[in-house]
Amino acid sequence: RSFDLILSPKGELKIVLLLQNNIVESYSLNLSAQVPQAARVSRITTGGHRSDVRTLAFSSDNIAILSAAAESVKIWNRATLQCIRTMDCEYALCSLFVPGDRQVLLGTKTGKLQLYDLASGSLMETLDAHDGAVWSIALSPDQRGFVTGGADKCVKFWEFELVKDESSVQKRLSLKHVRVLELEEDVLCVRYSPNQKLLAVSLLDCTVKVFYVDTLKFFLSLYGHKLPVLCMDISYDGTLIATGSADRHVKIWGLDFGDCHRSLFAHDDSVMYLQFVAKSHLFFTAGKDSKIKQWDADKFEHIQTLEGHHQEVWCLALSPSGDYVVSASHDKSLRLWERTREPLVLEEEREMQQEAEYEESVAKEEQPVVAGETQGETGLPGKKTIETIKAAERIMEAIELFREETAKLKEHEAICKAAGKEVPFPVNPILRAYGDITPSAYVLEVFKKVKSSELEESLLVLPFSYVPDLLRLFNEYINLGSEVELLCRALLFLLKIHFGQITSNHMLVTVIENLKKTTISRVSEARDVLGFNMAGLQYLKREMEAKDEVTFFADATERFEEKKRKRKKKEKMILAVL
């Protein structure tokens, strides 16, 4: 994944490598030897996981963090970020701290439950819980047991119990299977309601079914997702349930009647994990788009986005206090996020998000649609790119320079009038570079340099505050007969996209009236010139044909096509007779 080199004065080359499985190795290479051979000097293998972490959990005291992957389960100290215990395990998919934080429980891909003792770091017990993968595990609110959901279409209920250990006098913790709920589809996620009266189960058929815990009778069904619900959580007061799906949406439901309060487009890819913050209706989601987002389930608002991961985020865990979030990603990293005391201004967050989305859409060259129009077969001649943005910025800078120079010129005239003599006027260096042209002529020069295919897109990006000045300048240019075709094209497009704002602005009424008069007269002149030129070209064509007895390509093509049509017609007649 990464490497670095250093050459010592003695001619020895030292190489440090970071491998894909997070191992750091150091090699030494003696360049002075006849046959240089690299020798491994040291190797760092402790620390993180060698594969993707698929499950995380916080201890009840907010101090320890559990992370489990395909080969090991690790316990981390949140304060020091050090790994304090590593234990071998099977491919873990879900986990939890047993009440008391002295043992941890894992659900594996092979359908087993593994119970570990943290003090000794040993595997205490292994149970064959499901015939398929154990996708989800949830601790009961009374902390006396837990529930598991697996790929064998079963939800199983378990209790903690103390049994006599054969090797010692003391009793040890064990797991006891109590009940089973059989369903028609694979179980992807299970969650208890805080009062332990209801159990929510998400199934592979894209629905979430809610059952009574005591009788296991069906209560209600939540349907609306287009793809399976991969994660869900119930709020602390039991009034709301939020579901995250592979269809990239998060839906917020009322748990009393099962009505959908709101559907939110949450991520650009599958929503992999969802969890409520303790004692609030705020919740976090993690997605395959490498982002972690915080939401408000009451106002249905996106609060903030936590960016830092470079690839898919598989899971996250919130501390019981709600002050910390830990996340695991396909980029082989665990990230710890801490709640700060800094105030969060939602308007600023939204502006930052809109800017990021805008830059992303520009990079993808997504084409916007003019207000009031729908996307059809025909569209603008170009697409929005970085070049069109730069062209719009150049037009804005030119208009701002025109405003500044116009204001300076008025001030200079007032100074000259007060002084009773002509005072030297400092010329702008940009205008001097263009040959001491006027500010309005500079705007026209900038406008002419915009590529024809990028003109509409550049004007589409241009804010309306610049349009009034541009319309006044267009009136001046067209009156002088400069670039009539180009300016008429730009004028019509501006009127098309800003029609409502232009017509409602009384200051622009006179400008539009003047433009109407000058544009009609100049376009008529341009049309007359084009007509005259076309007639002249036709005359020259006839003269050259008569003189050189040649046929121009266009006419020759027409005659050839006419002969071809006659021949086909004749062939059809012969076939009809036969």
Number of C-alpha atoms within 10 A of each C-alpha: 8 9 12 10 12 11 14 9 7 9 12 15 17 19 19 19 17 15 13 13 14 19 16 17 17 18 17 20 17 17 15 11 10 7 7 11 11 14 13 13 12 12 13 11 13 11 15 20 23 17 19 21 29 22 24 26 24 26 21 16 11 18 13 20 21 22 29 30 23 19 16 19 25 21 23 20 15 16 9 9 12 12 17 13 16 20 17 16 18 19 23 29 24 25 28 22 21 22 16 11 15 13 20 23 20 26 30 28 21 18 23 21 24 22 23 24 19 18 9 12 14 14 17 16 14 15 15 13 23 24 15 19 23 29 24 26 26 19 21 20 14 11 12 13 20 22 22 26 32 27 22 19 20 22 24 19 20 19 17 16 13 12 12 12 12 9 7 8 8 10 13 14 17 17 19 13 15 11 13 15 13 13 14 11 17 22 28 26 25 26 26 23 23 17 12 15 15 21 23 25 26 27 23 18 16 21 20 25 19 24 19 15 16 10 8 15 12 13 15 16 16 23 15 11 21 14 17 19 32 24 26 28 22 26 22 17 13 18 15 23 25 25 26 31 27 21 20 22 22 24 23 23 21 17 21 12 12 19 14 17 14 15 16 15 14 24 24 14 19 23 31 24 25 27 22 26 21 17 12 14 20 20 22 23 26 31 27 22 18 21 23 26 18 21 20 16 22 13 10 15 13 20 18 19 16 13 10 11 20 14 17 20 30 21 27 27 25 25 20 16 12 16 14 18 19 21 25 26 24 18 16 20 20 20 12 15 12 10 9 9 6 6 6 11 10 13 10 10 15 14 11 13 14 12 12 12 12 13 14 12 15 19 12 11 14 13 16 16 14 15 9 7 8 9 10 7 5 6 13 15 11 17 19 22 20 13 16 24 18 14 24 23 15 18 23 20 14 21 23 16 19 20 15 12 18 15 11 14 14 11 12 17 14 12 14 15 12 9 10 9 9 11 12 8 11 9 12 14 10 13 16 11 9 12 9 14 15 16 21 20 17 19 21 20 15 16 19 14 12 19 14 11 13 20 23 22 22 24 21 20 16 18 10 16 9 13 19 15 15 20 20 16 20 25 22 16 18 22 17 12 17 14 13 19 14 14 21 17 12 18 19 11 17 20 16 14 18 15 12 10 12 19 13 10 10 10 11 17 13 11 16 17 12 15 21 12 12 20 21 12 15 19 16 12 14 15 12 12 12 12 12 12 12 12 12 11 12 11 11 12 15 14 12 13 12 11 9 8 10 12 14 12 9 8 10 12 12 11 12 10 12 11 12 12 12 11 12 11 11 12 11 12 11 10 8 8 6 6
